[in-house]
Amino acid sequence: MKMKIYAMFLFSTIFVGVMVAVEMYKDANPEWMAYQSL
């Protein structure tokens, strides 16, 4: 059971990290946001 909780925690941490990286990428590349809104 403990491994399952650890796996969920690890997954959520990676997910948040990816979301932050995507937001930073959007800020660095505004033309990408314009492309996505089409």
C-alpha distance matrix in Angstrom:
0.0 3.8 5.4 5.2 6.6 8.8 10.0 11.0 12.7 14.4 15.6 16.9 18.7 20.3 21.3 23.0 24.7 26.1 27.4 29.1 30.6 31.9 33.5 35.1 36.4 37.9 39.7 41.1 42.2 43.8 45.5 42.1 41.4 44.9 44.1 40.9 42.8 45.2
3.8 0.0 3.8 5.4 5.2 6.2 8.6 10.0 10.7 12.3 14.3 15.5 16.6 18.5 20.0 21.3 22.7 24.5 25.9 27.2 28.7 30.5 31.9 33.2 34.7 36.4 37.9 39.2 40.6 42.3 44.2 41.0 40.4 44.0 43.4 40.3 42.3 44.9
5.4 3.8 0.0 3.8 5.5 4.9 6.0 8.6 9.7 10.3 12.1 14.1 15.1 16.3 18.1 19.9 20.9 22.4 24.2 25.7 26.8 28.5 30.3 31.5 32.7 34.6 36.2 37.3 38.6 40.4 42.1 38.8 38.5 42.1 41.2 38.2 40.4 42.9
5.2 5.4 3.8 0.0 3.8 5.4 5.1 6.2 8.6 9.8 10.5 12.3 14.2 15.4 16.4 18.4 19.9 21.1 22.5 24.4 25.7 27.0 28.7 30.4 31.4 33.0 34.9 36.2 37.2 38.8 40.4 37.0 36.5 40.0 39.1 35.9 38.0 40.4
6.6 5.2 5.5 3.8 0.0 3.8 5.4 5.1 6.2 8.6 9.9 10.6 12.3 14.3 15.3 16.6 18.4 20.0 21.1 22.7 24.4 25.8 27.1 28.7 30.3 31.7 33.3 34.8 36.1 37.6 39.5 36.2 35.5 39.0 38.5 35.3 37.2 39.9
8.8 6.2 4.9 5.4 3.8 0.0 3.8 5.4 5.1 6.1 8.6 9.9 10.5 12.3 14.1 15.4 16.5 18.4 20.0 21.2 22.6 24.4 25.9 27.1 28.6 30.4 31.9 33.0 34.5 36.3 38.2 35.0 34.6 38.3 37.7 34.8 36.9 39.6
10.0 8.6 6.0 5.1 5.4 3.8 0.0 3.8 5.4 5.0 6.1 8.6 9.8 10.6 12.1 14.2 15.3 16.5 18.3 20.0 21.0 22.5 24.4 25.8 26.8 28.6 30.5 31.5 32.7 34.5 36.1 32.8 32.5 36.1 35.2 32.2 34.5 37.0
11.0 10.0 8.6 6.2 5.1 5.4 3.8 0.0 3.8 5.5 5.1 6.1 8.5 9.9 10.4 12.2 14.2 15.3 16.4 18.4 19.9 21.0 22.6 24.4 25.6 27.0 28.8 30.3 31.3 32.8 34.6 31.2 30.6 34.1 33.5 30.3 32.3 34.9
12.7 10.7 9.7 8.6 6.2 5.1 5.4 3.8 0.0 3.8 5.5 5.2 6.2 8.7 9.9 10.7 12.3 14.3 15.4 16.6 18.4 20.1 21.3 22.7 24.3 25.9 27.3 28.7 30.2 31.8 33.9 30.8 30.1 33.7 33.5 30.5 32.4 35.3
14.4 12.3 10.3 9.8 8.6 6.1 5.0 5.5 3.8 0.0 3.8 5.5 5.1 6.3 8.6 10.1 10.6 12.4 14.4 15.5 16.6 18.5 20.2 21.2 22.5 24.5 26.0 27.0 28.5 30.5 32.3 29.2 28.9 32.6 32.1 29.3 31.6 34.4
15.6 14.3 12.1 10.5 9.9 8.6 6.1 5.1 5.5 3.8 0.0 3.8 5.4 5.2 6.1 8.7 9.8 10.6 12.3 14.3 15.3 16.5 18.5 20.0 21.0 22.6 24.6 25.7 26.7 28.5 30.1 26.8 26.4 30.0 29.3 26.3 28.7 31.2
16.9 15.5 14.1 12.3 10.6 9.9 8.6 6.1 5.2 5.5 3.8 0.0 3.8 5.5 5.0 6.1 8.5 9.8 10.5 12.3 14.2 15.3 16.6 18.4 19.8 21.1 22.8 24.4 25.6 27.0 28.9 25.8 25.0 28.6 28.3 25.3 27.2 30.1
18.7 16.6 15.1 14.2 12.3 10.5 9.8 8.5 6.2 5.1 5.4 3.8 0.0 3.8 5.4 5.3 6.2 8.7 10.0 10.7 12.3 14.4 15.5 16.6 18.4 20.1 21.4 22.7 24.3 26.0 28.2 25.3 24.8 28.5 28.4 25.7 27.8 30.8
20.3 18.5 16.3 15.4 14.3 12.3 10.6 9.9 8.7 6.3 5.2 5.5 3.8 0.0 3.8 5.5 5.0 6.2 8.7 9.9 10.5 12.3 14.3 15.3 16.3 18.4 20.1 21.0 22.3 24.3 26.1 23.0 22.9 26.6 26.1 23.5 26.0 28.8
21.3 20.0 18.1 16.4 15.3 14.1 12.1 10.4 9.9 8.6 6.1 5.0 5.4 3.8 0.0 3.8 5.4 5.2 6.3 8.7 9.9 10.7 12.5 14.4 15.3 16.6 18.7 20.0 21.0 22.5 24.2 21.0 20.5 24.1 23.7 20.8 23.0 25.8
23.0 21.3 19.9 18.4 16.6 15.4 14.2 12.2 10.7 10.1 8.7 6.1 5.3 5.5 3.8 0.0 3.8 5.4 5.1 6.2 8.6 9.9 10.6 12.3 14.2 15.4 16.7 18.4 19.9 21.2 23.5 20.6 19.8 23.5 23.7 20.9 22.8 26.0
24.7 22.7 20.9 19.9 18.4 16.5 15.3 14.2 12.3 10.6 9.8 8.5 6.2 5.0 5.4 3.8 0.0 3.8 5.5 5.2 6.2 8.7 10.0 10.6 12.2 14.3 15.5 16.5 18.2 20.2 22.4 19.7 19.4 23.2 23.3 21.0 23.3 26.3
26.1 24.5 22.4 21.1 20.0 18.4 16.5 15.3 14.3 12.4 10.6 9.8 8.7 6.2 5.2 5.4 3.8 0.0 3.8 5.4 5.0 6.2 8.7 9.9 10.4 12.3 14.3 15.2 16.2 18.2 19.9 16.8 16.8 20.6 20.1 17.8 20.4 23.2
27.4 25.9 24.2 22.5 21.1 20.0 18.3 16.4 15.4 14.4 12.3 10.5 10.0 8.7 6.3 5.1 5.5 3.8 0.0 3.8 5.4 5.1 6.3 8.7 9.8 10.6 12.5 14.3 15.2 16.5 18.5 15.6 14.8 18.5 18.6 16.0 18.1 21.2
29.1 27.2 25.7 24.4 22.7 21.2 20.0 18.4 16.6 15.5 14.3 12.3 10.7 9.9 8.7 6.2 5.2 5.4 3.8 0.0 3.8 5.4 5.1 6.2 8.6 9.9 10.7 12.4 14.2 15.6 18.3 15.9 15.2 19.0 19.6 17.5 19.4 22.8
30.6 28.7 26.8 25.7 24.4 22.6 21.0 19.9 18.4 16.6 15.3 14.2 12.3 10.5 9.9 8.6 6.2 5.0 5.4 3.8 0.0 3.8 5.5 5.1 6.1 8.7 9.9 10.5 12.1 14.4 16.6 14.1 14.3 18.0 18.2 16.6 19.1 22.0
31.9 30.5 28.5 27.0 25.8 24.4 22.5 21.0 20.1 18.5 16.5 15.3 14.4 12.3 10.7 9.9 8.7 6.2 5.1 5.4 3.8 0.0 3.8 5.4 5.0 6.2 8.7 9.8 10.3 12.0 13.9 11.0 10.9 14.7 14.7 12.8 15.4 18.3
33.5 31.9 30.3 28.7 27.1 25.9 24.4 22.6 21.3 20.2 18.5 16.6 15.5 14.3 12.5 10.6 10.0 8.7 6.3 5.1 5.5 3.8 0.0 3.8 5.4 5.1 6.3 8.7 9.9 10.7 13.4 11.3 10.3 14.0 15.0 13.2 14.9 18.3
35.1 33.2 31.5 30.4 28.7 27.1 25.8 24.4 22.7 21.2 20.0 18.4 16.6 15.3 14.4 12.3 10.6 9.9 8.7 6.2 5.1 5.4 3.8 0.0 3.8 5.4 5.1 6.2 8.6 10.4 13.3 11.8 11.7 15.2 16.3 15.3 17.2 20.4
36.4 34.7 32.7 31.4 30.3 28.6 26.8 25.6 24.3 22.5 21.0 19.8 18.4 16.3 15.3 14.2 12.2 10.4 9.8 8.6 6.1 5.0 5.4 3.8 0.0 3.8 5.4 5.1 6.0 8.7 10.8 8.8 9.7 13.1 13.5 12.9 15.5 18.2
37.9 36.4 34.6 33.0 31.7 30.4 28.6 27.0 25.9 24.5 22.6 21.1 20.1 18.4 16.6 15.4 14.3 12.3 10.6 9.9 8.7 6.2 5.1 5.4 3.8 0.0 3.8 5.4 5.1 5.9 8.4 6.6 6.3 9.8 10.9 10.2 12.1 15.1
39.7 37.9 36.2 34.9 33.3 31.9 30.5 28.8 27.3 26.0 24.6 22.8 21.4 20.1 18.7 16.7 15.5 14.3 12.5 10.7 9.9 8.7 6.3 5.1 5.4 3.8 0.0 3.8 5.5 6.0 9.5 9.2 8.6 11.5 13.5 13.2 14.5 17.6
41.1 39.2 37.3 36.2 34.8 33.0 31.5 30.3 28.7 27.0 25.7 24.4 22.7 21.0 20.0 18.4 16.5 15.2 14.3 12.4 10.5 9.8 8.7 6.2 5.1 5.4 3.8 0.0 3.8 6.3 9.0 9.1 10.0 12.5 13.9 14.4 16.3 18.9
42.2 40.6 38.6 37.2 36.1 34.5 32.7 31.3 30.2 28.5 26.7 25.6 24.3 22.3 21.0 19.9 18.2 16.2 15.2 14.2 12.1 10.3 9.9 8.6 6.0 5.1 5.5 3.8 0.0 3.8 5.5 5.5 7.2 9.3 10.3 11.4 13.4 15.6
43.8 42.3 40.4 38.8 37.6 36.3 34.5 32.8 31.8 30.5 28.5 27.0 26.0 24.3 22.5 21.2 20.2 18.2 16.5 15.6 14.4 12.0 10.7 10.4 8.7 5.9 6.0 6.3 3.8 0.0 3.8 5.3 5.2 6.6 8.8 10.0 11.1 13.4
45.5 44.2 42.1 40.4 39.5 38.2 36.1 34.6 33.9 32.3 30.1 28.9 28.2 26.1 24.2 23.5 22.4 19.9 18.5 18.3 16.6 13.9 13.4 13.3 10.8 8.4 9.5 9.0 5.5 3.8 0.0 3.8 5.4 5.0 6.3 8.7 10.1 11.4
42.1 41.0 38.8 37.0 36.2 35.0 32.8 31.2 30.8 29.2 26.8 25.8 25.3 23.0 21.0 20.6 19.7 16.8 15.6 15.9 14.1 11.0 11.3 11.8 8.8 6.6 9.2 9.1 5.5 5.3 3.8 0.0 3.8 5.4 5.0 6.2 8.8 10.4
41.4 40.4 38.5 36.5 35.5 34.6 32.5 30.6 30.1 28.9 26.4 25.0 24.8 22.9 20.5 19.8 19.4 16.8 14.8 15.2 14.3 10.9 10.3 11.7 9.7 6.3 8.6 10.0 7.2 5.2 5.4 3.8 0.0 3.8 5.4 5.0 6.3 9.1
44.9 44.0 42.1 40.0 39.0 38.3 36.1 34.1 33.7 32.6 30.0 28.6 28.5 26.6 24.1 23.5 23.2 20.6 18.5 19.0 18.0 14.7 14.0 15.2 13.1 9.8 11.5 12.5 9.3 6.6 5.0 5.4 3.8 0.0 3.8 5.5 5.3 6.9
44.1 43.4 41.2 39.1 38.5 37.7 35.2 33.5 33.5 32.1 29.3 28.3 28.4 26.1 23.7 23.7 23.3 20.1 18.6 19.6 18.2 14.7 15.0 16.3 13.5 10.9 13.5 13.9 10.3 8.8 6.3 5.0 5.4 3.8 0.0 3.8 5.5 5.7
40.9 40.3 38.2 35.9 35.3 34.8 32.2 30.3 30.5 29.3 26.3 25.3 25.7 23.5 20.8 20.9 21.0 17.8 16.0 17.5 16.6 12.8 13.2 15.3 12.9 10.2 13.2 14.4 11.4 10.0 8.7 6.2 5.0 5.5 3.8 0.0 3.8 5.6
42.8 42.3 40.4 38.0 37.2 36.9 34.5 32.3 32.4 31.6 28.7 27.2 27.8 26.0 23.0 22.8 23.3 20.4 18.1 19.4 19.1 15.4 14.9 17.2 15.5 12.1 14.5 16.3 13.4 11.1 10.1 8.8 6.3 5.3 5.5 3.8 0.0 3.8
45.2 44.9 42.9 40.4 39.9 39.6 37.0 34.9 35.3 34.4 31.2 30.1 30.8 28.8 25.8 26.0 26.3 23.2 21.2 22.8 22.0 18.3 18.3 20.4 18.2 15.1 17.6 18.9 15.6 13.4 11.4 10.4 9.1 6.9 5.7 5.6 3.8 0.0
